[in-house]
């Protein structure tokens, strides 16, 4: 059941402190239901920390963070959110199908759910185009294939929100294109809300909306076309650099 407000993720004053370092600095943003929101910024800007906060695994989070109308980390959200980390989460000594069957049994335990588990596993394998490798051991897969197995795990059970932490890093251009086509099908056909991070600016053009981050702050929250128009830039990368220069100038003036 989707959030009737049209907002899947709502953050107000979201802050994360790790030791003596403030990683996220009072973030205010929204992620709209059924849309692909790109979280873009350089490595170390806080993207992964923000994603862990959204899925409820990040410690020392303050401020407001609601997912589908519930506080982040609430028990009832566990089956409604799919999460893909940067490192593939698969067991090397299991086949693709066995990996998915294991995680499906955690999601839907019991003999009475056997048919549903089988349907989830079959569809997830087809979604990520691994039917021809379904019975291959994970240790024999390429890096890109292992990443697709992790994505398939996240797709089990038809989650309403998908949180994908740099899912295309290290992949070849063809596979990157195919994954982005899948993301759009999930949003368009299943109404999934997708929050996907990247430090590759050309992927921004594939998103419905963007959150541009730098140094633990949100520099901009806008659609790609609107962002380019507002900054009078030809590309999102140029728009990002314009906003960085603008933020640096404001900090310099404040000193």
C-alpha distance (Angstrom), angle and dihedral (degrees) to the residues before:
residue distance angle dihedral
X1 . . .
X2 3.81 . .
X3 3.77 123.5 .
X4 3.81 105.9 -93.2
X5 3.81 91.7 -143.4
X6 3.81 91.4 69.2
X7 3.80 90.2 -121.4
X8 3.80 117.3 110.2
X9 3.82 97.4 177.7
X10 3.80 125.7 27.5
X11 3.81 122.9 -176.7
X12 3.79 127.1 -179.0
X13 3.80 121.8 175.0
X14 3.80 90.5 -13.9
X15 3.80 108.5 -177.4
X16 3.80 132.9 173.0
X17 3.80 122.3 -171.7
X18 3.80 120.7 -168.3
X19 3.79 112.9 -172.3
X20 3.79 107.1 -50.6
X21 3.81 93.1 -21.5
X22 3.81 126.6 91.5
X23 3.81 104.0 -143.7
X24 3.82 98.7 178.6
X25 3.78 117.7 31.0
X26 3.81 115.7 -153.2
X27 3.81 97.5 -55.3
X28 3.81 120.9 -163.4
X29 3.81 116.4 -171.2
X30 3.80 145.7 123.5
X31 3.80 133.3 -139.4
X32 3.79 112.8 -151.3
X33 3.79 122.8 -132.1
X34 3.81 116.6 -102.4
X35 3.81 94.5 10.2
X36 3.81 136.2 108.6
X37 3.79 110.6 -117.7
X38 3.78 116.7 -169.7
X39 3.79 119.0 -147.6
X40 3.78 104.6 -157.4
X41 3.76 134.5 177.8
X42 3.80 143.3 106.7
X43 3.80 122.4 -62.4
X44 3.80 111.1 -79.6
X45 3.80 95.9 27.0
X46 3.82 93.5 115.6
X47 3.82 103.2 -94.6
X48 3.81 96.4 130.5
X49 3.81 91.9 44.0
X50 3.79 89.9 52.8
X51 3.81 91.4 49.8
X52 3.80 92.0 49.8
X53 3.80 88.2 51.4
X54 3.81 90.7 52.2
X55 3.81 93.4 52.3
X56 3.81 91.5 43.6
X57 3.80 101.1 -113.1
X58 3.82 99.6 107.6
X59 3.80 118.8 99.7
X60 3.81 126.6 -139.9
X61 3.79 97.7 27.0
X62 3.80 118.0 161.9
X63 3.78 132.0 -179.3
X64 3.79 125.8 43.0
X65 3.80 122.6 -44.5
X66 3.79 119.3 166.2
X67 3.81 127.1 178.2
X68 3.81 117.3 -164.8
X69 3.78 88.0 -16.1
X70 3.81 94.9 -53.1
X71 3.84 130.8 99.4
X72 3.80 112.5 -91.1
X73 3.80 110.2 -95.0
X74 3.80 95.2 26.9
X75 3.80 111.7 151.8
X76 3.81 93.6 -123.6
X77 3.81 90.4 60.7
X78 3.81 95.6 61.5
X79 3.79 95.7 89.6
X80 3.81 92.9 39.0
X81 3.81 97.5 58.8
X82 3.81 128.5 65.5
X83 3.82 117.3 -161.1
X84 3.79 129.8 -166.5
X85 3.81 116.6 -171.6
X86 3.80 124.7 -156.9
X87 3.82 91.4 -104.3
X88 3.83 114.0 64.1
X89 3.82 110.2 -107.5
X90 3.81 102.5 -145.5
X91 3.79 137.8 122.2
X92 3.81 110.4 -116.1
X93 3.81 95.0 -151.9
X94 3.82 93.3 56.1
X95 3.79 129.1 74.2
X96 3.78 121.6 -115.7
X97 3.80 90.5 -100.4
X98 3.82 93.1 46.0
X99 3.79 91.1 51.1
X100 3.78 90.6 53.4
X101 3.79 93.4 43.3
X102 3.80 89.9 53.7
X103 3.80 94.4 51.1
X104 3.81 91.0 42.5
X105 3.83 89.0 55.3
X106 3.81 89.0 54.8
X107 3.80 90.9 49.0
X108 3.81 95.2 43.8
X109 3.81 110.8 19.5
X110 3.79 125.3 -175.0
X111 3.79 137.8 55.7
X112 3.78 92.1 -90.8
X113 3.81 90.5 66.1
X114 3.81 95.6 51.5
X115 3.81 95.3 107.1
X116 3.79 92.4 46.6
X117 3.82 91.0 49.6
X118 3.79 91.0 50.7
X119 3.81 91.1 50.7
X120 3.81 92.0 48.6
X121 3.81 92.4 49.5
X122 3.80 94.0 47.0
X123 3.79 93.4 49.0
X124 3.82 94.1 45.3
X125 3.81 91.3 52.4
X126 3.79 90.2 50.5
X127 3.81 92.3 45.6
X128 3.81 92.3 59.5
X129 3.82 94.2 38.1
X130 3.80 97.0 -118.2
X131 3.80 99.9 126.8
X132 3.81 91.2 116.4
X133 3.84 89.9 53.8
X134 3.80 98.6 39.6
X135 3.81 92.8 114.8
X136 3.81 96.7 40.5
X137 3.78 120.0 109.9
X138 3.79 112.1 -108.0
X139 3.82 90.6 -126.5
X140 3.81 89.0 64.4
X141 3.78 95.7 53.1
X142 3.78 126.0 100.0
X143 3.79 119.9 -110.5
X144 3.79 91.1 -101.1
X145 3.79 92.3 50.1
X146 3.80 91.7 50.0
X147 3.81 88.8 52.0
X148 3.80 88.9 53.0
X149 3.81 90.7 52.2
X150 3.82 88.8 54.9
X151 3.79 89.2 50.5
X152 3.81 90.1 49.2
X153 3.82 89.5 53.9
X154 3.80 89.4 53.2
X155 3.81 90.6 50.8
X156 3.80 94.4 56.5
X157 3.77 112.0 116.7
X158 3.82 96.7 16.7
X159 3.83 98.6 -88.7
X160 3.80 117.0 -150.3
X161 3.82 93.6 -142.9
X162 3.80 125.0 39.5
X163 3.80 118.4 -164.8
X164 3.80 110.0 -166.1
X165 3.80 119.2 -175.4
X166 3.82 107.4 -155.3
X167 3.83 93.4 -41.9
X168 3.82 94.1 173.9
X169 3.81 99.6 48.9
X170 3.81 111.7 130.6
X171 3.81 93.7 7.6
X172 3.80 124.7 128.9
X173 3.84 118.5 -107.1
X174 3.81 94.2 -104.4
X175 3.80 93.8 53.1
X176 3.80 91.1 44.3
X177 3.80 89.3 54.0
X178 3.81 92.1 48.1
X179 3.81 92.3 50.2
X180 3.79 92.3 50.3
X181 3.82 89.3 49.8
X182 3.82 87.0 53.7
X183 3.81 92.1 49.3
X184 3.80 90.0 54.1
X185 3.81 92.2 48.1
X186 3.80 90.1 51.5
X187 3.80 91.0 51.2
X188 3.81 96.8 41.3
X189 3.81 100.7 39.0
X190 3.83 103.4 29.4
X191 3.78 100.5 27.5
X192 3.79 92.3 -122.6
X193 3.79 119.1 168.4
X194 3.80 109.9 -135.2
X195 3.80 126.9 -163.6
X196 3.79 107.2 -174.4
X197 3.79 126.8 177.1
X198 3.78 127.7 -151.0
X199 3.78 141.0 156.1
X200 3.84 90.2 -153.0
X201 3.77 105.6 98.6
X202 3.81 96.6 -159.2
X203 3.81 88.5 66.5
X204 3.79 87.6 64.2
X205 3.79 89.2 75.5
X206 3.82 89.1 64.9
X207 3.81 94.3 58.4
X208 3.79 128.8 89.4
X209 3.79 91.2 -143.2
X210 3.79 136.9 9.9
X211 3.77 138.8 -143.8
X212 3.79 108.8 -164.1
X213 3.81 113.6 -159.1
X214 3.77 136.0 -167.8
X215 3.81 129.9 167.5
X216 3.80 93.8 -10.0
X217 3.80 94.6 -50.6
X218 3.80 135.3 104.2
X219 3.80 108.6 -118.0
X220 3.79 95.1 -177.5
X221 3.81 142.6 -4.3
X222 3.79 112.4 -161.8
X223 3.80 148.0 108.4
X224 3.83 113.7 -78.7
X225 3.83 94.2 -113.0
X226 3.80 93.1 46.7
X227 3.79 90.8 47.8
X228 3.80 92.1 53.3
X229 3.80 92.1 46.8
X230 3.80 93.5 47.7
X231 3.80 93.0 51.3
X232 3.82 94.9 35.4
X233 3.79 90.0 -123.8
X234 3.80 131.8 145.0
X235 3.82 95.7 -143.2
X236 3.78 137.8 26.5
X237 3.80 89.0 -115.8
X238 3.81 90.5 57.7
X239 3.80 89.4 46.5
X240 3.81 90.4 51.7
X241 3.80 92.4 50.3
X242 3.79 89.8 47.8
X243 3.80 90.4 53.9
X244 3.81 91.2 47.1
X245 3.80 91.1 52.9
X246 3.79 90.1 46.5
X247 3.81 92.4 51.0
X248 3.81 91.6 47.2
X249 3.80 90.5 51.2
X250 3.80 91.7 51.3
X251 3.81 91.3 50.1
X252 3.80 90.7 49.2
X253 3.82 91.4 50.6
X254 3.81 90.3 50.1
X255 3.82 92.9 57.1
